Amino acid sequence: MDINRMQDKIIAEFENLATAVNKFSYFRHLKKISNGSQPMDPEDKNDRNLVTGCSRKVWVTAYKEDGRIFFKADSEHSITRGLVNLLLKVYSGHTVSTITNTDLYFLHEIKLFNYLSASWMRDFLSVIQRIKSLAIVQHLDAAPRS
């Protein structure tokens, strides 16, 4: 699915929440999103895949298939896992160029930063940085060497 269509789909999903969304229902929805993720292999939950700069443990891995980058991630915290899954929905399955150049407009539209503390925001931004870095590494590892 096109990356902007996926962002629009996420926006629509959050619009379907009650019109007067409160913090409790917002985070309950993020926990629900955390249950829909593809499980990460236990052996991938290691220090090499741990996202630095996060106050909660988050692991992210990537692999390349047919020129597209795919991600797997997990966290010990269900809300963090839900936040990460939002990013995986948008980024996974796209090219390195798309991943590194996409404007994540859905974050503003779903008012995510209205509900996150400074600590959550730092964690979220660290995960975005890790995803983009992994995409670049996957791209470079697959590039022919001269």
Phi, psi and chi 1 to 4 in degrees:
 res  aa     phi    psi   chi1   chi2   chi3   chi4
   1 MET       -  139.3  178.7 -178.8  -76.6      -
   2 ASP   -53.7  141.4  172.8   78.4      -      -
   3 ILE   -62.8  -37.1 -157.9  160.8      -      -
   4 ASN   -73.6  -33.5  -72.1  -26.2      -      -
   5 ARG   -63.8  -38.8  -89.1 -160.6 -150.8  139.7
   6 MET   -64.5  -40.9  179.2   52.4   74.0      -
   7 GLN   -62.5  -41.9  -70.2 -169.9   79.3      -
   8 ASP   -63.5  -37.2  -66.5  -18.6      -      -
   9 LYS   -64.6  -41.2 -175.4  176.6  176.2 -177.2
  10 ILE   -64.6  -41.8  -67.6  169.7      -      -
  11 ILE   -59.2  -46.2  -68.3  166.4      -      -
  12 ALA   -62.4  -39.0      -      -      -      -
  13 GLU   -60.8  -41.5 -177.4 -179.6  -41.5      -
  14 PHE   -77.0  -28.0  -84.1   79.9      -      -
  15 GLU   -67.2  -25.9  -76.2  175.2  -11.1      -
  16 ASN   -75.3   -8.6  -70.4  -25.2      -      -
  17 LEU   -69.2  166.2  -66.0  174.7      -      -
  18 ALA   -51.4  144.7      -      -      -      -
  19 THR   -61.9  -33.7   53.5      -      -      -
  20 ALA  -100.0   70.0      -      -      -      -
  21 VAL   -66.3  130.9  174.9      -      -      -
  22 ASN  -109.2  169.3   60.8   36.1      -      -
  23 LYS   -58.2  -38.8 -163.3  171.0 -169.6  171.3
  24 PHE   -62.4  -49.2  176.2   76.7      -      -
  25 SER   -69.2  -32.7   62.6      -      -      -
  26 TYR   -62.5  -49.5 -162.4   89.8      -      -
  27 PHE   -71.8  -30.4  -78.8   97.5      -      -
  28 ARG   -62.3  -39.6 -173.7  175.8   61.4 -146.8
  29 HIS   -66.0  -40.0 -171.3   67.0      -      -
  30 LEU   -62.4  -38.4  -74.4  172.4      -      -
  31 LYS   -64.1  -37.8  -80.3 -178.8   81.4  171.3
  32 LYS   -62.8  -42.3  179.5 -179.3  164.6 -169.8
  33 ILE   -61.4  -33.4  -67.6  169.3      -      -
  34 SER   -65.5  -24.9   76.3      -      -      -
  35 ASN   -77.7  -15.2  -64.3  -29.9      -      -
  36 GLY   -93.5    8.1      -      -      -      -
  37 SER   -83.5  153.2   65.7      -      -      -
  38 GLN   -73.6  128.1 -176.8 -179.6   15.1      -
  39 PRO   -64.2  143.8   15.2  -19.3      -      -
  40 MET   -88.9  141.0 -179.1  177.9 -123.4      -
  41 ASP   -61.8  133.5  -63.1  -32.6      -      -
  42 PRO   -54.5  -34.7  -23.7   31.7      -      -
  43 GLU   -69.8  -16.4   61.9  -91.0    8.7      -
  44 ASP   -82.8   -9.5  -74.1  -25.0      -      -
  45 LYS   -86.7   76.5  -67.1 -179.6 -175.9  177.9
  46 ASN  -132.7  174.0   57.3   48.3      -      -
  47 ASP   -62.3  -31.3  -71.3  -15.4      -      -
  48 ARG   -64.1  -32.9 -169.0  179.0   81.3 -114.7
  49 ASN   -98.3    0.8  -63.5  -35.2      -      -
  50 LEU   -73.4  133.8 -160.7   59.7      -      -
  51 VAL   -78.8  121.7  178.0      -      -      -
  52 THR   -77.4  149.4   56.6      -      -      -
  53 GLY    91.0    1.2      -      -      -      -
  54 CYS   -98.9  141.6  -74.3      -      -      -
  55 SER   -81.9  -18.5   58.0      -      -      -
  56 ARG  -114.1  150.6  -66.3  151.3 -167.3   91.9
  57 LYS   -72.3  124.5  -73.8 -170.7  176.2 -175.4
  58 VAL  -135.8  130.1  179.3      -      -      -
  59 TRP  -115.2  138.7  -59.1  -89.4      -      -
  60 VAL  -137.1  133.4 -179.5      -      -      -
  61 THR  -126.3  163.0   62.1      -      -      -
  62 ALA  -142.8  153.2      -      -      -      -
  63 TYR  -146.5  156.9   62.6   95.5      -      -
  64 LYS  -111.9  135.7 -171.9  172.7 -176.8  178.5
  65 GLU  -143.6  124.0 -171.1  174.6  -71.8      -
  66 ASP    52.0   40.9  -63.2  -33.7      -      -
  67 GLY    78.5    3.3      -      -      -      -
  68 ARG  -115.5  148.6  -60.6 -173.4 -179.7  -80.3
  69 ILE  -101.6  132.5  -46.7  -65.7      -      -
  70 PHE  -120.8  146.6  -63.9   86.5      -      -
  71 PHE  -124.1  150.8  -58.5   93.7      -      -
  72 LYS  -128.8  145.5  -74.1 -172.6  178.0 -178.5
  73 ALA  -152.0  161.5      -      -      -      -
  74 ASP  -157.0  163.0 -159.2   -1.8      -      -
  75 SER  -148.8  153.7  175.5      -      -      -
  76 GLU   -74.4  -15.4  -67.0  179.6  -30.9      -
  77 HIS  -109.1  126.2 -167.7  -86.5      -      -
  78 SER   -63.6  -37.3   61.8      -      -      -
  79 ILE   -70.3  -40.5  -67.5  172.8      -      -
  80 THR   -61.1  -42.0  -57.4      -      -      -
  81 ARG   -59.6  -41.1 -170.3  178.5  -47.4  113.1
  82 GLY   -63.1  -43.0      -      -      -      -
  83 LEU   -61.0  -44.8  -70.5  167.1      -      -
  84 VAL   -64.9  -39.5  171.7      -      -      -
  85 ASN   -63.3  -31.8  -77.4  -16.7      -      -
  86 LEU   -59.2  -44.2  -74.9  175.3      -      -
  87 LEU   -66.5  -40.8  -66.2  172.8      -      -
  88 LEU   -64.2  -37.9  -63.6 -171.7      -      -
  89 LYS   -58.4  -39.6  -77.8 -178.6  175.2 -173.7
  90 VAL   -78.9  -48.4  171.6      -      -      -
  91 TYR   -84.5  -36.5  -76.4  130.1      -      -
  92 SER   -65.2  134.2 -156.7      -      -      -
  93 GLY    92.8   13.3      -      -      -      -
  94 HIS  -117.9  170.3  -65.2  -76.8      -      -
  95 THR   -77.4  161.9   64.2      -      -      -
  96 VAL   -60.3  -37.9   66.5      -      -      -
  97 SER   -62.4  -45.6  176.9      -      -      -
  98 THR   -64.0  -43.9  -59.5      -      -      -
  99 ILE   -62.5  -44.9  -68.0  166.0      -      -
 100 THR   -78.8  -18.8   56.2      -      -      -
 101 ASN  -109.4   -0.8  -66.8  -49.7      -      -
 102 THR   -74.3  135.2  -68.2      -      -      -
 103 ASP   -85.0  118.2  171.1   28.1      -      -
 104 LEU   -82.8   68.2  -65.2  177.8      -      -
 105 TYR   -67.6  -22.4   63.1   85.4      -      -
 106 PHE   -62.7  -28.5   84.2   96.6      -      -
 107 LEU   -60.5  -42.1  -59.0  173.8      -      -
 108 HIS   -70.1  -43.4  172.8   71.4      -      -
 109 GLU   -64.4  -34.1  -66.9  -64.0  -38.2      -
 110 ILE   -91.2    4.9   67.0  170.9      -      -
 111 LYS    57.7   35.5  -61.3  174.9  177.6   51.3
 112 LEU   -56.3  -44.8 -179.1   66.2      -      -
 113 PHE   -71.6  -11.4  -62.4  120.8      -      -
 114 ASN   -71.5  -22.2  -68.8   -0.2      -      -
 115 TYR  -107.5  -10.1  -63.0  100.2      -      -
 116 LEU   -97.9  138.3  -62.3 -178.6      -      -
 117 SER   -74.2  171.7   66.1      -      -      -
 118 ALA   -59.4  -37.8      -      -      -      -
 119 SER   -64.5  -45.7  168.0      -      -      -
 120 TRP   -62.4  -40.4  -73.7   98.2      -      -
 121 MET   -63.4  -43.1  -73.8  175.6   58.4      -
 122 ARG   -61.1  -44.5  -84.4 -169.0  -56.4  -82.2
 123 ASP   -59.6  -47.4  -70.4   -1.8      -      -
 124 PHE   -61.1  -46.1 -165.6   69.7      -      -
 125 LEU   -66.8  -33.6  -64.8  173.6      -      -
 126 SER   -64.7  -39.1  -66.7      -      -      -
 127 VAL   -67.1  -41.6  172.5      -      -      -
 128 ILE   -59.1  -45.7  -68.1  171.1      -      -
 129 GLN   -61.9  -41.9 -178.1  178.5   16.5      -
 130 ARG   -63.8  -43.3  170.6   75.9  175.4  170.2
 131 ILE   -61.2  -46.5  -73.2  171.4      -      -
 132 LYS   -64.2  -40.3  -71.0 -177.5  176.5 -172.0
 133 SER   -63.3  -44.8  -63.6      -      -      -
 134 LEU   -63.1  -38.2  -76.4  172.3      -      -
 135 ALA   -61.6  -43.5      -      -      -      -
 136 ILE   -64.6  -44.4  -68.0  167.3      -      -
 137 VAL   -60.8  -45.2  166.9      -      -      -
 138 GLN   -60.4  -40.8  -72.6  -63.5  -46.3      -
 139 HIS   -64.9  -46.0  176.3   72.0      -      -
 140 LEU   -68.0  -37.2  -66.7  175.9      -      -
 141 ASP   -64.7  -29.6  -77.1  -10.0      -      -
 142 ALA   -91.1   -9.6      -      -      -      -
 143 ALA   -72.8  141.7      -      -      -      -
 144 PRO   -66.5  142.5   11.6  -15.0      -      -
 145 ARG  -104.8  145.6  -57.3 -165.0 -165.2  -88.9
 146 SER  -104.3      -   50.8      -      -      -
